[in-house]
Amino acid sequence: MPADQTAILAEVAEMLYAIRDHSGVEEEITMASTFQDDLGMESIDVVSLAGRLQARFGDTVNFAQFIAGLDLDEARHLRVGQLVEHIAASMDDADAGSGRVGTPA
């Protein structure tokens, strides 16, 4: 069963609201929200997000590798949805590799 992107989006949005402490985030965080333009994320915020993703998903989601695969323009225009899709794909790959079905708790 594929990872639930709606649930992942909700978790990521919660992390982002906590990091930004709602400052600069005036609208609902959606798949189309961009980290830089819509959320006003700075590099320190991205480091904090990476730590939260590591704490939540462990080695299943390699955020550093994901970011490293982007060129500068792609990184500047990165959407929350791209991260959610990466997390879902990573979880699906992990499930397929372990023979488990569903998403990890």
Accessible surface in RSA format (square Angstrom, percent):
REM  Atomic radii and reference values for relative SASA: ProtOr
REM  Chains: A
REM  Algorithm: Lee & Richards
REM  Probe-radius: 1.40
REM  Slices: 20
REM RES _ NUM      All-atoms   Total-Side   Main-Chain    Non-polar    All polar
REM                ABS   REL    ABS   REL    ABS   REL    ABS   REL    ABS   REL
RES MET A   1   161.65  83.7 119.83  79.3  41.82  99.6  93.39  79.4  68.25  90.4
RES PRO A   2   102.08  74.4  92.09  83.9   9.99  36.3  95.46  78.8   6.62  41.1
RES ALA A   3     9.36   8.6   0.05   0.1   9.32  21.2   0.05   0.1   9.32  24.7
RES ASP A   4    74.47  52.2  67.04  66.7   7.43  17.6  29.55  69.5  44.92  44.8
RES GLN A   5    72.39  40.5  67.80  49.6   4.59  10.9  21.46  45.7  50.93  38.6
RES THR A   6   105.40  75.0 100.11 101.5   5.29  12.6  67.40  90.5  38.00  57.4
RES ALA A   7    46.28  42.6  38.52  59.4   7.76  17.6  45.30  63.8   0.98   2.6
RES ILE A   8     4.97   2.8   4.97   3.7   0.00   0.0   4.97   3.6   0.00   0.0
RES LEU A   9    32.58  18.1  32.58  23.3   0.00   0.0  32.58  22.9   0.00   0.0
RES ALA A  10    62.30  57.3  49.91  77.0  12.38  28.2  57.40  80.8   4.89  13.0
RES GLU A  11    52.26  30.0  49.46  37.4   2.80   6.7  30.63  59.2  21.63  17.7
RES VAL A  12     0.00   0.0   0.00   0.0   0.00   0.0   0.00   0.0   0.00   0.0
RES ALA A  13    11.70  10.8  11.70  18.1   0.00   0.0  11.70  16.5   0.00   0.0
RES GLU A  14   128.35  73.7 122.99  93.0   5.36  12.8  41.44  80.1  86.91  71.0
RES MET A  15    20.56  10.6  18.51  12.3   2.05   4.9  20.56  17.5   0.00   0.0
RES LEU A  16     0.02   0.0   0.02   0.0   0.00   0.0   0.02   0.0   0.00   0.0
RES TYR A  17    49.70  23.2  49.29  28.0   0.41   1.1  38.99  29.3  10.71  13.2
RES ALA A  18    55.27  50.8  27.42  42.3  27.85  63.4  39.48  55.6  15.79  41.8
RES ILE A  19    26.37  15.0   2.77   2.1  23.60  56.9   6.63   4.8  19.74  53.6
RES ARG A  20    41.05  17.2  38.51  19.6   2.54   6.0   1.57   2.1  39.48  23.9
RES ASP A  21   116.19  81.4 104.17 103.7  12.02  28.4  24.70  58.1  91.50  91.3
RES HIS A  22   114.77  62.7 102.71  71.4  12.05  30.8  70.03  72.2  44.74  52.1
RES SER A  23    64.16  54.2  54.75  73.1   9.41  21.7  50.92 108.4  13.24  18.5
RES GLY A  24    48.51  59.8   0.00   N/A  48.51  59.8  26.03  71.4  22.49  50.4
RES VAL A  25    12.62   8.3   1.34   1.2  11.28  27.2   2.09   1.8  10.53  28.6
RES GLU A  26   165.85  95.2 123.73  93.6  42.12 100.3  48.85  94.5 117.00  95.5
RES GLU A  27   144.13  82.7 130.82  99.0  13.31  31.7  52.80 102.1  91.33  74.6
RES GLU A  28   136.05  78.1 118.15  89.4  17.89  42.6  42.78  82.7  93.27  76.1
RES ILE A  29     5.03   2.9   0.15   0.1   4.88  11.8   0.42   0.3   4.61  12.5
RES THR A  30    56.11  39.9  55.80  56.6   0.31   0.7  48.21  64.7   7.90  11.9
RES MET A  31    56.87  29.5  55.81  36.9   1.06   2.5  54.87  46.7   2.00   2.6
RES ALA A  32    69.16  63.6  59.53  91.9   9.63  21.9  60.78  85.6   8.38  22.2
RES SER A  33     9.85   8.3   7.32   9.8   2.53   5.8   2.31   4.9   7.54  10.6
RES THR A  34    23.33  16.6  23.33  23.7   0.00   0.0  23.00  30.9   0.32   0.5
RES PHE A  35    12.72   6.4  12.72   7.9   0.00   0.0  12.72   7.7   0.00   0.0
RES GLN A  36    88.13  49.3  81.70  59.7   6.43  15.3  23.81  50.7  64.33  48.8
RES ASP A  37   105.86  74.2  72.93  72.6  32.93  77.9  26.94  63.4  78.92  78.7
RES ASP A  38    77.28  54.1  58.41  58.1  18.86  44.6  18.32  43.1  58.96  58.8
RES LEU A  39     3.78   2.1   3.78   2.7   0.00   0.0   3.78   2.7   0.00   0.0
RES GLY A  40    32.09  39.6   0.00   N/A  32.09  39.6  26.79  73.5   5.30  11.9
RES MET A  41    16.79   8.7   1.66   1.1  15.13  36.0   1.66   1.4  15.13  20.0
RES GLU A  42   112.72  64.7 104.42  79.0   8.31  19.8  28.41  54.9  84.31  68.8
RES SER A  43    93.98  79.4  81.31 108.5  12.67  29.2  50.97 108.5  43.01  60.3
RES ILE A  44   126.07  71.7 123.70  92.2   2.38   5.7 125.24  90.2   0.83   2.3
RES ASP A  45    15.16  10.6  14.77  14.7   0.38   0.9   0.38   0.9  14.77  14.7
RES VAL A  46    48.09  31.6  48.09  43.5   0.00   0.0  48.09  41.8   0.00   0.0
RES VAL A  47    98.50  64.8  93.11  84.3   5.40  13.0  95.20  82.7   3.31   9.0
RES SER A  48    43.24  36.5  31.24  41.7  11.99  27.6  27.90  59.4  15.34  21.5
RES LEU A  49     0.90   0.5   0.90   0.6   0.00   0.0   0.90   0.6   0.00   0.0
RES ALA A  50    32.62  30.0  28.68  44.3   3.93   8.9  29.11  41.0   3.51   9.3
RES GLY A  51    42.03  51.8   0.00   N/A  42.03  51.8  35.80  98.2   6.23  14.0
RES ARG A  52    94.86  39.8  90.00  45.9   4.86  11.6  24.92  34.1  69.94  42.4
RES LEU A  53     0.61   0.3   0.61   0.4   0.00   0.0   0.61   0.4   0.00   0.0
RES GLN A  54    93.06  52.0  88.50  64.7   4.56  10.9  42.37  90.2  50.69  38.4
RES ALA A  55    91.14  83.8  50.67  78.2  40.46  92.0  62.28  87.7  28.86  76.4
RES ARG A  56    79.24  33.3  57.79  29.5  21.45  51.1  38.01  51.9  41.24  25.0
RES PHE A  57    13.28   6.6   1.01   0.6  12.27  31.9   6.95   4.2   6.33  18.1
RES GLY A  58    25.62  31.6   0.00   N/A  25.62  31.6  23.89  65.6   1.73   3.9
RES ASP A  59   133.33  93.4 104.99 104.5  28.34  67.0  41.27  97.1  92.06  91.8
RES THR A  60    45.48  32.3  25.39  25.7  20.09  47.9   8.76  11.8  36.72  55.5
RES VAL A  61     3.76   2.5   0.00   0.0   3.76   9.1   0.00   0.0   3.76  10.2
RES ASN A  62    70.30  48.5  63.62  61.5   6.68  16.1  19.59  47.1  50.71  49.0
RES PHE A  63    15.54   7.8  12.52   7.8   3.02   7.9  12.52   7.6   3.02   8.6
RES ALA A  64    74.39  68.4  63.22  97.6  11.16  25.4  69.31  97.6   5.08  13.5
RES GLN A  65   124.79  69.8 114.46  83.7  10.33  24.6  39.31  83.7  85.48  64.8
RES PHE A  66    33.20  16.6  24.56  15.2   8.64  22.5  31.48  19.1   1.72   4.9
RES ILE A  67    51.32  29.2  48.66  36.3   2.66   6.4  48.66  35.0   2.66   7.2
RES ALA A  68    85.30  78.4  48.57  75.0  36.73  83.5  60.26  84.9  25.04  66.3
RES GLY A  69    65.19  80.4   0.00   N/A  65.19  80.4  35.61  97.7  29.59  66.3
RES LEU A  70    36.05  20.1  18.77  13.4  17.27  43.4  19.86  13.9  16.18  43.6
RES ASP A  71    83.37  58.4  72.22  71.9  11.15  26.4  45.04 106.0  38.33  38.2
RES LEU A  72   120.92  67.3 110.40  79.0  10.52  26.5 113.96  80.0   6.96  18.7
RES ASP A  73    86.62  60.7  83.76  83.4   2.85   6.7  28.88  68.0  57.74  57.6
RES GLU A  74    83.08  47.7  75.43  57.1   7.65  18.2  29.81  57.7  53.27  43.5
RES ALA A  75    37.92  34.9  24.65  38.0  13.28  30.2  25.29  35.6  12.63  33.5
RES ARG A  76   117.10  49.2 112.68  57.4   4.42  10.5  27.54  37.6  89.56  54.3
RES HIS A  77    98.98  54.1  91.92  63.9   7.07  18.1  60.11  61.9  38.88  45.2
RES LEU A  78     7.72   4.3   7.36   5.3   0.36   0.9   7.40   5.2   0.32   0.9
RES ARG A  79    91.07  38.2  91.07  46.4   0.00   0.0  26.74  36.5  64.33  39.0
RES VAL A  80     0.00   0.0   0.00   0.0   0.00   0.0   0.00   0.0   0.00   0.0
RES GLY A  81     0.16   0.2   0.00   N/A   0.16   0.2   0.16   0.4   0.00   0.0
RES GLN A  82    52.06  29.1  48.26  35.3   3.80   9.0  10.22  21.8  41.84  31.7
RES LEU A  83     0.00   0.0   0.00   0.0   0.00   0.0   0.00   0.0   0.00   0.0
RES VAL A  84     0.00   0.0   0.00   0.0   0.00   0.0   0.00   0.0   0.00   0.0
RES GLU A  85    82.10  47.1  78.33  59.3   3.77   9.0  24.93  48.2  57.17  46.7
RES HIS A  86    42.56  23.3  35.84  24.9   6.73  17.2  27.96  28.8  14.60  17.0
RES ILE A  87     0.00   0.0   0.00   0.0   0.00   0.0   0.00   0.0   0.00   0.0
RES ALA A  88     4.07   3.7   4.07   6.3   0.00   0.0   4.07   5.7   0.00   0.0
RES ALA A  89    51.64  47.5  46.01  71.0   5.63  12.8  51.06  71.9   0.58   1.5
RES SER A  90    16.91  14.3  10.08  13.5   6.83  15.7   6.55  14.0  10.35  14.5
RES MET A  91     3.40   1.8   3.38   2.2   0.02   0.0   3.40   2.9   0.00   0.0
RES ASP A  92    46.28  32.4  40.99  40.8   5.29  12.5  23.17  54.5  23.11  23.0
RES ASP A  93   102.37  71.7  92.91  92.5   9.46  22.4  27.55  64.8  74.82  74.6
RES ALA A  94    34.54  31.8  19.06  29.4  15.48  35.2  30.91  43.5   3.62   9.6
RES ASP A  95     8.73   6.1   8.58   8.5   0.15   0.4   7.72  18.2   1.02   1.0
RES ALA A  96    84.51  77.7  50.95  78.6  33.55  76.3  62.46  88.0  22.05  58.4
RES GLY A  97    71.90  88.7   0.00   N/A  71.90  88.7  37.66 103.4  34.23  76.7
RES SER A  98    67.55  57.1  30.65  40.9  36.91  85.0  41.76  88.9  25.80  36.1
RES GLY A  99    65.42  80.7   0.00   N/A  65.42  80.7  36.39  99.9  29.03  65.0
RES ARG A 100   125.47  52.7 112.67  57.4  12.80  30.5  64.32  87.9  61.14  37.1
RES VAL A 101   125.77  82.8  93.57  84.7  32.20  77.6  95.20  82.7  30.56  82.9
RES GLY A 102    15.77  19.5   0.00   N/A  15.77  19.5  14.20  39.0   1.57   3.5
RES THR A 103    65.43  46.5  39.55  40.1  25.88  61.7  11.03  14.8  54.40  82.2
RES PRO A 104    33.49  24.4  23.86  21.8   9.63  35.0  29.42  24.3   4.07  25.3
RES ALA A 105   133.54 122.8  72.55 112.0  60.99 138.7 101.12 142.4  32.42  85.9
END  Absolute sums over single chains surface
CHAIN  1 A     6126.3       4782.8       1343.5       3364.1       2762.2
END  Absolute sums over all chains
TOTAL          6126.3       4782.8       1343.5       3364.1       2762.2
